[in-house]
Amino acid sequence: MGTYFTGTTTRENADEDDYNLLTGEYMTRRTDEQGNIKITKGNRGRKELVRLKNFNINDM
């Protein structure tokens, strides 16, 4: 998922969130007003996947 907030934001300096549902690994990229990019990586842990036919928003 990427987000673009200004007319000068490009794909290279946009905020980005990447989360792998199978492995639990994630990466976030944030760009501040000065153009500095901060990347954070980690692992949230693997969670059991839910089949769509069994999905219930009230269980979340």
PDB file of N, CA, C and O in Angstrom:
ATOM      1  N   MET A   1       0.858  -1.162   0.000  1.00  0.00           N
ATOM      2  CA  MET A   1       0.000   0.000   0.000  1.00  0.00           C
ATOM      3  C   MET A   1       0.906   1.227   0.000  1.00  0.00           C
ATOM      4  O   MET A   1       1.860   1.292   0.775  1.00  0.00           O
ATOM      5  N   GLY A   2       0.625   2.170  -0.835  1.00  0.00           N
ATOM      6  CA  GLY A   2       1.368   3.416  -0.860  1.00  0.00           C
ATOM      7  C   GLY A   2       0.407   4.577  -0.715  1.00  0.00           C
ATOM      8  O   GLY A   2      -0.769   4.458  -1.058  1.00  0.00           O
ATOM      9  N   THR A   3       0.896   5.699  -0.209  1.00  0.00           N
ATOM     10  CA  THR A   3       0.043   6.872  -0.060  1.00  0.00           C
ATOM     11  C   THR A   3       0.736   8.084  -0.654  1.00  0.00           C
ATOM     12  O   THR A   3       1.951   8.246  -0.532  1.00  0.00           O
ATOM     13  N   TYR A   4      -0.058   8.937  -1.303  1.00  0.00           N
ATOM     14  CA  TYR A   4       0.457  10.143  -1.933  1.00  0.00           C
ATOM     15  C   TYR A   4      -0.361  11.317  -1.408  1.00  0.00           C
ATOM     16  O   TYR A   4      -1.578  11.351  -1.590  1.00  0.00           O
ATOM     17  N   PHE A   5       0.290  12.280  -0.759  1.00  0.00           N
ATOM     18  CA  PHE A   5      -0.429  13.382  -0.134  1.00  0.00           C
ATOM     19  C   PHE A   5      -0.240  14.723  -0.831  1.00  0.00           C
ATOM     20  O   PHE A   5      -1.038  15.633  -0.605  1.00  0.00           O
ATOM     21  N   THR A   6       0.785  14.883  -1.670  1.00  0.00           N
ATOM     22  CA  THR A   6       1.029  16.174  -2.298  1.00  0.00           C
ATOM     23  C   THR A   6       1.217  16.005  -3.794  1.00  0.00           C
ATOM     24  O   THR A   6       1.360  14.887  -4.288  1.00  0.00           O
ATOM     25  N   GLY A   7       1.217  17.108  -4.506  1.00  0.00           N
ATOM     26  CA  GLY A   7       1.453  17.072  -5.936  1.00  0.00           C
ATOM     27  C   GLY A   7       2.896  16.771  -6.294  1.00  0.00           C
ATOM     28  O   GLY A   7       3.185  16.471  -7.453  1.00  0.00           O
ATOM     29  N   THR A   8       3.810  16.841  -5.334  1.00  0.00           N
ATOM     30  CA  THR A   8       5.221  16.577  -5.607  1.00  0.00           C
ATOM     31  C   THR A   8       5.664  15.189  -5.172  1.00  0.00           C
ATOM     32  O   THR A   8       6.816  14.816  -5.395  1.00  0.00           O
ATOM     33  N   THR A   9       4.780  14.421  -4.560  1.00  0.00           N
ATOM     34  CA  THR A   9       5.133  13.077  -4.109  1.00  0.00           C
ATOM     35  C   THR A   9       5.183  12.138  -5.304  1.00  0.00           C
ATOM     36  O   THR A   9       4.287  12.133  -6.147  1.00  0.00           O
ATOM     37  N   THR A  10       6.239  11.349  -5.361  1.00  0.00           N
ATOM     38  CA  THR A  10       6.389  10.350  -6.410  1.00  0.00           C
ATOM     39  C   THR A  10       6.420   8.961  -5.792  1.00  0.00           C
ATOM     40  O   THR A  10       6.413   8.813  -4.570  1.00  0.00           O
ATOM     41  N   ARG A  11       6.452   7.973  -6.623  1.00  0.00           N
ATOM     42  CA  ARG A  11       6.497   6.599  -6.136  1.00  0.00           C
ATOM     43  C   ARG A  11       7.758   6.341  -5.304  1.00  0.00           C
ATOM     44  O   ARG A  11       7.726   5.547  -4.364  1.00  0.00           O
ATOM     45  N   GLU A  12       8.848   6.998  -5.638  1.00  0.00           N
ATOM     46  CA  GLU A  12      10.115   6.785  -4.939  1.00  0.00           C
ATOM     47  C   GLU A  12      10.140   7.393  -3.544  1.00  0.00           C
ATOM     48  O   GLU A  12      10.875   6.901  -2.688  1.00  0.00           O
ATOM     49  N   ASN A  13       9.360   8.456  -3.277  1.00  0.00           N
ATOM     50  CA  ASN A  13       9.410   9.088  -1.953  1.00  0.00           C
ATOM     51  C   ASN A  13       8.067   9.063  -1.226  1.00  0.00           C
ATOM     52  O   ASN A  13       7.875   9.805  -0.263  1.00  0.00           O
ATOM     53  N   ALA A  14       7.155   8.237  -1.666  1.00  0.00           N
ATOM     54  CA  ALA A  14       5.846   8.119  -1.015  1.00  0.00           C
ATOM     55  C   ALA A  14       5.943   7.214   0.212  1.00  0.00           C
ATOM     56  O   ALA A  14       6.821   6.354   0.287  1.00  0.00           O
ATOM     57  N   ASP A  15       5.043   7.411   1.170  1.00  0.00           N
ATOM     58  CA  ASP A  15       4.948   6.497   2.312  1.00  0.00           C
ATOM     59  C   ASP A  15       4.452   5.152   1.801  1.00  0.00           C
ATOM     60  O   ASP A  15       3.616   5.085   0.900  1.00  0.00           O
ATOM     61  N   GLU A  16       4.982   4.078   2.390  1.00  0.00           N
ATOM     62  CA  GLU A  16       4.615   2.743   1.935  1.00  0.00           C
ATOM     63  C   GLU A  16       4.549   1.787   3.116  1.00  0.00           C
ATOM     64  O   GLU A  16       5.366   1.870   4.033  1.00  0.00           O
ATOM     65  N   ASP A  17       3.577   0.881   3.095  1.00  0.00           N
ATOM     66  CA  ASP A  17       3.452  -0.199   4.070  1.00  0.00           C
ATOM     67  C   ASP A  17       3.370  -1.509   3.298  1.00  0.00           C
ATOM     68  O   ASP A  17       2.554  -1.646   2.387  1.00  0.00           O
ATOM     69  N   ASP A  18       4.208  -2.464   3.659  1.00  0.00           N
ATOM     70  CA  ASP A  18       4.219  -3.767   3.000  1.00  0.00           C
ATOM     71  C   ASP A  18       4.169  -4.834   4.083  1.00  0.00           C
ATOM     72  O   ASP A  18       5.027  -4.861   4.965  1.00  0.00           O
ATOM     73  N   TYR A  19       3.168  -5.721   4.027  1.00  0.00           N
ATOM     74  CA  TYR A  19       2.998  -6.765   5.037  1.00  0.00           C
ATOM     75  C   TYR A  19       2.735  -8.085   4.342  1.00  0.00           C
ATOM     76  O   TYR A  19       1.805  -8.192   3.542  1.00  0.00           O
ATOM     77  N   ASN A  20       3.549  -9.099   4.641  1.00  0.00           N
ATOM     78  CA  ASN A  20       3.404 -10.414   4.058  1.00  0.00           C
ATOM     79  C   ASN A  20       2.565 -11.273   5.004  1.00  0.00           C
ATOM     80  O   ASN A  20       3.007 -11.591   6.108  1.00  0.00           O
ATOM     81  N   LEU A  21       1.367 -11.646   4.582  1.00  0.00           N
ATOM     82  CA  LEU A  21       0.460 -12.413   5.437  1.00  0.00           C
ATOM     83  C   LEU A  21       0.957 -13.833   5.704  1.00  0.00           C
ATOM     84  O   LEU A  21       0.597 -14.425   6.722  1.00  0.00           O
ATOM     85  N   LEU A  22       1.775 -14.390   4.811  1.00  0.00           N
ATOM     86  CA  LEU A  22       2.258 -15.754   5.022  1.00  0.00           C
ATOM     87  C   LEU A  22       3.429 -15.822   5.985  1.00  0.00           C
ATOM     88  O   LEU A  22       3.512 -16.750   6.789  1.00  0.00           O
ATOM     89  N   THR A  23       4.343 -14.849   5.917  1.00  0.00           N
ATOM     90  CA  THR A  23       5.554 -14.912   6.752  1.00  0.00           C
ATOM     91  C   THR A  23       5.503 -14.001   7.959  1.00  0.00           C
ATOM     92  O   THR A  23       6.240 -14.222   8.920  1.00  0.00           O
ATOM     93  N   GLY A  24       4.645 -12.971   7.942  1.00  0.00           N
ATOM     94  CA  GLY A  24       4.572 -12.007   9.034  1.00  0.00           C
ATOM     95  C   GLY A  24       5.573 -10.872   8.908  1.00  0.00           C
ATOM     96  O   GLY A  24       5.574  -9.962   9.737  1.00  0.00           O
ATOM     97  N   GLU A  25       6.430 -10.903   7.885  1.00  0.00           N
ATOM     98  CA  GLU A  25       7.423  -9.852   7.702  1.00  0.00           C
ATOM     99  C   GLU A  25       6.745  -8.573   7.214  1.00  0.00           C
ATOM    100  O   GLU A  25       5.792  -8.616   6.435  1.00  0.00           O
ATOM    101  N   TYR A  26       7.259  -7.429   7.689  1.00  0.00           N
ATOM    102  CA  TYR A  26       6.700  -6.150   7.258  1.00  0.00           C
ATOM    103  C   TYR A  26       7.806  -5.140   7.006  1.00  0.00           C
ATOM    104  O   TYR A  26       8.926  -5.279   7.499  1.00  0.00           O
ATOM    105  N   MET A  27       7.468  -4.118   6.224  1.00  0.00           N
ATOM    106  CA  MET A  27       8.374  -3.021   5.935  1.00  0.00           C
ATOM    107  C   MET A  27       7.535  -1.756   5.830  1.00  0.00           C
ATOM    108  O   MET A  27       6.519  -1.734   5.135  1.00  0.00           O
ATOM    109  N   THR A  28       7.960  -0.702   6.520  1.00  0.00           N
ATOM    110  CA  THR A  28       7.313   0.600   6.371  1.00  0.00           C
ATOM    111  C   THR A  28       8.366   1.592   5.901  1.00  0.00           C
ATOM    112  O   THR A  28       9.518   1.558   6.334  1.00  0.00           O
ATOM    113  N   ARG A  29       7.943   2.473   5.008  1.00  0.00           N
ATOM    114  CA  ARG A  29       8.835   3.526   4.513  1.00  0.00           C
ATOM    115  C   ARG A  29       8.122   4.854   4.682  1.00  0.00           C
ATOM    116  O   ARG A  29       7.009   5.034   4.190  1.00  0.00           O
ATOM    117  N   ARG A  30       8.761   5.782   5.377  1.00  0.00           N
ATOM    118  CA  ARG A  30       8.196   7.105   5.620  1.00  0.00           C
ATOM    119  C   ARG A  30       9.188   8.157   5.140  1.00  0.00           C
ATOM    120  O   ARG A  30      10.394   8.031   5.355  1.00  0.00           O
ATOM    121  N   THR A  31       8.671   9.192   4.489  1.00  0.00           N
ATOM    122  CA  THR A  31       9.481  10.310   4.026  1.00  0.00           C
ATOM    123  C   THR A  31       9.040  11.559   4.770  1.00  0.00           C
ATOM    124  O   THR A  31       7.856  11.894   4.784  1.00  0.00           O
ATOM    125  N   ASP A  32      10.002  12.254   5.396  1.00  0.00           N
ATOM    126  CA  ASP A  32       9.651  13.477   6.127  1.00  0.00           C
ATOM    127  C   ASP A  32       9.660  14.686   5.185  1.00  0.00           C
ATOM    128  O   ASP A  32       9.922  14.550   3.989  1.00  0.00           O
ATOM    129  N   GLU A  33       9.375  15.860   5.733  1.00  0.00           N
ATOM    130  CA  GLU A  33       9.270  17.084   4.938  1.00  0.00           C
ATOM    131  C   GLU A  33      10.581  17.455   4.258  1.00  0.00           C
ATOM    132  O   GLU A  33      10.563  18.123   3.224  1.00  0.00           O
ATOM    133  N   GLN A  34      11.713  17.041   4.810  1.00  0.00           N
ATOM    134  CA  GLN A  34      13.019  17.354   4.232  1.00  0.00           C
ATOM    135  C   GLN A  34      13.439  16.331   3.174  1.00  0.00           C
ATOM    136  O   GLN A  34      14.501  16.477   2.568  1.00  0.00           O
ATOM    137  N   GLY A  35      12.630  15.307   2.945  1.00  0.00           N
ATOM    138  CA  GLY A  35      12.950  14.287   1.954  1.00  0.00           C
ATOM    139  C   GLY A  35      13.747  13.122   2.492  1.00  0.00           C
ATOM    140  O   GLY A  35      14.167  12.260   1.720  1.00  0.00           O
ATOM    141  N   ASN A  36      13.971  13.068   3.805  1.00  0.00           N
ATOM    142  CA  ASN A  36      14.682  11.945   4.419  1.00  0.00           C
ATOM    143  C   ASN A  36      13.755  10.738   4.489  1.00  0.00           C
ATOM    144  O   ASN A  36      12.592  10.855   4.875  1.00  0.00           O
ATOM    145  N   ILE A  37      14.280   9.586   4.113  1.00  0.00           N
ATOM    146  CA  ILE A  37      13.484   8.356   4.093  1.00  0.00           C
ATOM    147  C   ILE A  37      13.899   7.478   5.267  1.00  0.00           C
ATOM    148  O   ILE A  37      15.088   7.240   5.479  1.00  0.00           O
ATOM    149  N   LYS A  38      12.911   6.993   6.035  1.00  0.00           N
ATOM    150  CA  LYS A  38      13.161   6.078   7.147  1.00  0.00           C
ATOM    151  C   LYS A  38      12.457   4.760   6.834  1.00  0.00           C
ATOM    152  O   LYS A  38      11.248   4.731   6.606  1.00  0.00           O
ATOM    153  N   ILE A  39      13.218   3.683   6.824  1.00  0.00           N
ATOM    154  CA  ILE A  39      12.669   2.354   6.541  1.00  0.00           C
ATOM    155  C   ILE A  39      12.747   1.523   7.816  1.00  0.00           C
ATOM    156  O   ILE A  39      13.794   1.452   8.458  1.00  0.00           O
ATOM    157  N   THR A  40      11.635   0.897   8.175  1.00  0.00           N
ATOM    158  CA  THR A  40      11.560   0.023   9.333  1.00  0.00           C
ATOM    159  C   THR A  40      11.141  -1.363   8.852  1.00  0.00           C
ATOM    160  O   THR A  40      10.156  -1.503   8.127  1.00  0.00           O
ATOM    161  N   LYS A  41      11.893  -2.387   9.259  1.00  0.00           N
ATOM    162  CA  LYS A  41      11.575  -3.769   8.892  1.00  0.00           C
ATOM    163  C   LYS A  41      11.437  -4.597  10.159  1.00  0.00           C
ATOM    164  O   LYS A  41      12.057  -4.301  11.180  1.00  0.00           O
ATOM    165  N   GLY A  42      10.624  -5.628  10.080  1.00  0.00           N
ATOM    166  CA  GLY A  42      10.462  -6.504  11.224  1.00  0.00           C
ATOM    167  C   GLY A  42       9.588  -7.689  10.882  1.00  0.00           C
ATOM    168  O   GLY A  42       9.275  -7.938   9.718  1.00  0.00           O
ATOM    169  N   ASN A  43       9.201  -8.412  11.914  1.00  0.00           N
ATOM    170  CA  ASN A  43       8.326  -9.568  11.739  1.00  0.00           C
ATOM    171  C   ASN A  43       7.298  -9.550  12.851  1.00  0.00           C
ATOM    172  O   ASN A  43       7.655  -9.597  14.028  1.00  0.00           O
ATOM    173  N   ARG A  44       6.038  -9.481  12.493  1.00  0.00           N
ATOM    174  CA  ARG A  44       4.934  -9.448  13.466  1.00  0.00           C
ATOM    175  C   ARG A  44       4.517 -10.839  13.904  1.00  0.00           C
ATOM    176  O   ARG A  44       3.673 -10.993  14.786  1.00  0.00           O
ATOM    177  N   GLY A  45       5.098 -11.828  13.302  1.00  0.00           N
ATOM    178  CA  GLY A  45       4.713 -13.203  13.606  1.00  0.00           C
ATOM    179  C   GLY A  45       3.663 -13.695  12.625  1.00  0.00           C
ATOM    180  O   GLY A  45       2.855 -12.929  12.099  1.00  0.00           O
ATOM    181  N   ARG A  46       3.706 -14.961  12.407  1.00  0.00           N
ATOM    182  CA  ARG A  46       2.784 -15.581  11.468  1.00  0.00           C
ATOM    183  C   ARG A  46       1.462 -15.850  12.161  1.00  0.00           C
ATOM    184  O   ARG A  46       1.439 -16.321  13.298  1.00  0.00           O
ATOM    185  N   LYS A  47       0.364 -15.557  11.485  1.00  0.00           N
ATOM    186  CA  LYS A  47      -0.965 -15.821  12.032  1.00  0.00           C
ATOM    187  C   LYS A  47      -1.718 -16.748  11.089  1.00  0.00           C
ATOM    188  O   LYS A  47      -1.460 -16.777   9.886  1.00  0.00           O
ATOM    189  N   GLU A  48      -2.635 -17.489  11.648  1.00  0.00           N
ATOM    190  CA  GLU A  48      -3.421 -18.403  10.837  1.00  0.00           C
ATOM    191  C   GLU A  48      -4.300 -17.615   9.876  1.00  0.00           C
ATOM    192  O   GLU A  48      -4.968 -16.659  10.268  1.00  0.00           O
ATOM    193  N   LEU A  49      -4.290 -18.032   8.610  1.00  0.00           N
ATOM    194  CA  LEU A  49      -5.128 -17.384   7.614  1.00  0.00           C
ATOM    195  C   LEU A  49      -6.567 -17.871   7.753  1.00  0.00           C
ATOM    196  O   LEU A  49      -6.807 -19.023   8.114  1.00  0.00           O
ATOM    197  N   VAL A  50      -7.514 -16.994   7.466  1.00  0.00           N
ATOM    198  CA  VAL A  50      -8.935 -17.308   7.588  1.00  0.00           C
ATOM    199  C   VAL A  50      -9.526 -17.430   6.190  1.00  0.00           C
ATOM    200  O   VAL A  50      -9.315 -16.558   5.346  1.00  0.00           O
ATOM    201  N   ARG A  51     -10.256 -18.495   5.946  1.00  0.00           N
ATOM    202  CA  ARG A  51     -10.945 -18.633   4.661  1.00  0.00           C
ATOM    203  C   ARG A  51     -12.068 -17.609   4.592  1.00  0.00           C
ATOM    204  O   ARG A  51     -12.735 -17.341   5.592  1.00  0.00           O
ATOM    205  N   LEU A  52     -12.275 -17.039   3.415  1.00  0.00           N
ATOM    206  CA  LEU A  52     -13.303 -16.014   3.263  1.00  0.00           C
ATOM    207  C   LEU A  52     -14.684 -16.511   3.679  1.00  0.00           C
ATOM    208  O   LEU A  52     -15.468 -15.748   4.244  1.00  0.00           O
ATOM    209  N   LYS A  53     -14.993 -17.774   3.410  1.00  0.00           N
ATOM    210  CA  LYS A  53     -16.320 -18.278   3.788  1.00  0.00           C
ATOM    211  C   LYS A  53     -16.480 -18.363   5.303  1.00  0.00           C
ATOM    212  O   LYS A  53     -17.604 -18.424   5.800  1.00  0.00           O
ATOM    213  N   ASN A  54     -15.354 -18.369   6.055  1.00  0.00           N
ATOM    214  CA  ASN A  54     -15.404 -18.419   7.518  1.00  0.00           C
ATOM    215  C   ASN A  54     -15.155 -17.055   8.167  1.00  0.00           C
ATOM    216  O   ASN A  54     -15.149 -16.945   9.394  1.00  0.00           O
ATOM    217  N   PHE A  55     -14.950 -16.028   7.362  1.00  0.00           N
ATOM    218  CA  PHE A  55     -14.602 -14.715   7.888  1.00  0.00           C
ATOM    219  C   PHE A  55     -15.804 -14.062   8.560  1.00  0.00           C
ATOM    220  O   PHE A  55     -16.906 -14.050   8.012  1.00  0.00           O
ATOM    221  N   ASN A  56     -15.573 -13.513   9.770  1.00  0.00           N
ATOM    222  CA  ASN A  56     -16.596 -12.784  10.502  1.00  0.00           C
ATOM    223  C   ASN A  56     -15.910 -11.571  11.117  1.00  0.00           C
ATOM    224  O   ASN A  56     -15.023 -11.722  11.958  1.00  0.00           O
ATOM    225  N   ILE A  57     -16.307 -10.383  10.709  1.00  0.00           N
ATOM    226  CA  ILE A  57     -15.673  -9.149  11.189  1.00  0.00           C
ATOM    227  C   ILE A  57     -15.749  -9.038  12.716  1.00  0.00           C
ATOM    228  O   ILE A  57     -14.869  -8.432  13.327  1.00  0.00           O
ATOM    229  N   ASN A  58     -16.758  -9.597  13.327  1.00  0.00           N
ATOM    230  CA  ASN A  58     -16.915  -9.524  14.784  1.00  0.00           C
ATOM    231  C   ASN A  58     -15.880 -10.363  15.531  1.00  0.00           C
ATOM    232  O   ASN A  58     -15.691 -10.180  16.734  1.00  0.00           O
ATOM    233  N   ASP A  59     -15.203 -11.288  14.826  1.00  0.00           N
ATOM    234  CA  ASP A  59     -14.158 -12.103  15.442  1.00  0.00           C
ATOM    235  C   ASP A  59     -12.806 -11.404  15.447  1.00  0.00           C
ATOM    236  O   ASP A  59     -11.875 -11.897  16.083  1.00  0.00           O
ATOM    237  N   MET A  60     -12.667 -10.288  14.771  1.00  0.00           N
ATOM    238  CA  MET A  60     -11.382  -9.594  14.654  1.00  0.00           C
ATOM    239  C   MET A  60     -11.095  -8.749  15.861  1.00  0.00           C
ATOM    240  O   MET A  60     -10.053  -8.097  15.925  1.00  0.00           O
TER     241      MET A  60
END
